[in-house]
Amino acid sequence: MIELQGLTKRYGDKLAVDGLTCTVRPGIVTGFLGPNGAGKSTTMRMMLDLDSPTAGTVLIDGQHYRQLKDPLRTVGALLDAKAMHGGRSAHNHLLCLAQSNGIPRSRVREVLDTVGLTSVAGKRSKGFSLGMGQRLGIAGALLGDPRILMFDEPVNGLDPEGIHWIRNLMKNLASQGRTVFVSSHLMSEMALTAEHLIVIGQGRLLADTSMADFIAQNSRSYVRLRAPETERLLDVLAGAGITAVTTEDGHLEVDGTEAARLGELAARHQLVLHELSPQQASLEEAFMQLTAESVEYHAHSAPPVGAGAPPGGGAAVPPGGGWGADWRKKGS
Ligand SMILES: Nc1ncnc2c1ncn2[C@@H]1O[C@H](COP(=O)(O)OP(=O)(O)OP(=O)(O)O)[C@@H](O)[C@H]1O
């Protein structure tokens, strides 16, 4: 378990982490989300005592990191896969880590095997691809067979097979009762991996909740209907006290009524339906909705001044209507 209490980090005028209080529990994968610059890496560095808090505390299984006897046996972390001695072979890199943490030599071969690097164990890591470097970093995190694992952007540089592999690895580690804390910008991946979410924006806690509740609370769910006799369907729905909104493409959208009830209503009135589909926003949409106010760095989808219409012949985005404005509108 990792417990943060009022964790705060100030760099000069910049409050990077602002009074974070939360608990990362064992037995599940907890996702750590936030827009760029939200303070995720700073928080993870403070958890590992690589940066000292301006205020507040982090406890790892009830102890401060620096009180841990052999830290790698308690917490394994992948923060920056490039932070290793590139001149050493993968095997020697892990052996040095093992020897300085009282971990048996035999464990090196085991973790190399787990991450699929046995065949390149004797090669220098500076020749490794980004994905191989990530795997070596993950091997280092697993070396001490720790109860707590932290991964900052672990799927960076991994191919689809590698992404699938790390997803299963994290779930397996959690199912063994370990604490697994992972940050990622890949929302679709996070949605498949994490059961619980901690979301921060501008250093502050925005949400600490289950994945399902997070999506339900921060997005709209509705049912989409399409019928050849739209007007009759609208009348039937109105007669049942159900309000439907007609979209530009001729669909109906209904909030607050289950698809089953709508289908039964249509059947009772012998109305043909061509579509009856419950719609739930994705984690990405829910995340954008929640963090809209705390995004620090906005990109703009509008072409540079004088560039004319975007490729494909669409209309140029109006002034002030960049990426941020688009999704704010969508989410409102
Ligand atoms: N050593 C430092 N000195 C000064 N400011 C820093 C330092 N480290 C981080 N910051 C600032 O603190 C804020 C939080 O940065 P941090 O890297 O923790 O965010 P992040 O959520 O990990 O971002 P990203 O998703 O882009 O990796 C940013 O505004 C960053 O510029």
The ligand as a Tripos MOL2 file, in Angstrom:
@<TRIPOS>MOLECULE
LIG
   31    33     1     0     0
SMALL
NO_CHARGES

@<TRIPOS>ATOM
      1 N1         12.9750   19.9510  -11.5280 N.pl3     1 LIG1
      2 C1         11.9810   20.8270  -11.8160 C.ar      1 LIG1
      3 N2         12.1810   22.1500  -11.7270 N.ar      1 LIG1
      4 C2         11.1910   23.0190  -12.0000 C.ar      1 LIG1
      5 N3          9.9460   22.6770  -12.3810 N.ar      1 LIG1
      6 C3          9.6950   21.3580  -12.4970 C.ar      1 LIG1
      7 C4         10.6840   20.3630  -12.2220 C.ar      1 LIG1
      8 N4         10.1210   19.1430  -12.4170 N.ar      1 LIG1
      9 C5          8.8430   19.3610  -12.8030 C.ar      1 LIG1
     10 N5          8.5810   20.6850  -12.8440 N.ar      1 LIG1
     11 C6          7.2990   21.3140  -13.1940 C.3       1 LIG1
     12 O1          6.3000   20.7360  -12.3590 O.3       1 LIG1
     13 C7          5.1180   20.5010  -13.0900 C.3       1 LIG1
     14 C8          4.7490   19.0290  -13.0050 C.3       1 LIG1
     15 O2          5.6760   18.2810  -13.8020 O.3       1 LIG1
     16 P1          5.6170   16.6950  -13.9470 P.3       1 LIG1
     17 O3          6.7440   16.2940  -14.8390 O.co2     1 LIG1
     18 O4          5.5580   16.0750  -12.6030 O.co2     1 LIG1
     19 O5          4.2240   16.5070  -14.6830 O.3       1 LIG1
     20 P2          3.6420   15.2020  -15.4090 P.3       1 LIG1
     21 O6          2.2200   15.1040  -14.9740 O.co2     1 LIG1
     22 O7          4.5150   14.0350  -15.1530 O.co2     1 LIG1
     23 O8          3.7200   15.6420  -16.9280 O.3       1 LIG1
     24 P3          3.8560   14.7470  -18.2740 P.3       1 LIG1
     25 O9          2.5460   14.0410  -18.4220 O.co2     1 LIG1
     26 O10         4.0350   15.7950  -19.3070 O.co2     1 LIG1
     27 O11         5.0300   13.8380  -18.0980 O.co2     1 LIG1
     28 C9          5.3710   20.9980  -14.5110 C.3       1 LIG1
     29 O12         4.8530   22.3040  -14.6410 O.3       1 LIG1
     30 C10         6.8750   20.9810  -14.6130 C.3       1 LIG1
     31 O13         7.3110   21.9660  -15.5080 O.3       1 LIG1
@<TRIPOS>BOND
     1     1     2 1
     2     2     3 ar
     3     2     7 ar
     4     3     4 ar
     5     4     5 ar
     6     5     6 ar
     7     6     7 ar
     8     6    10 ar
     9     7     8 ar
    10     8     9 ar
    11     9    10 ar
    12    10    11 1
    13    11    12 1
    14    11    30 1
    15    12    13 1
    16    13    14 1
    17    13    28 1
    18    14    15 1
    19    15    16 1
    20    16    17 2
    21    16    18 1
    22    16    19 1
    23    19    20 1
    24    20    21 2
    25    20    22 1
    26    20    23 1
    27    23    24 1
    28    24    25 2
    29    24    26 1
    30    24    27 1
    31    28    29 1
    32    28    30 1
    33    30    31 1
@<TRIPOS>SUBSTRUCTURE
     1 LIG1         1 GROUP 0 **** ****
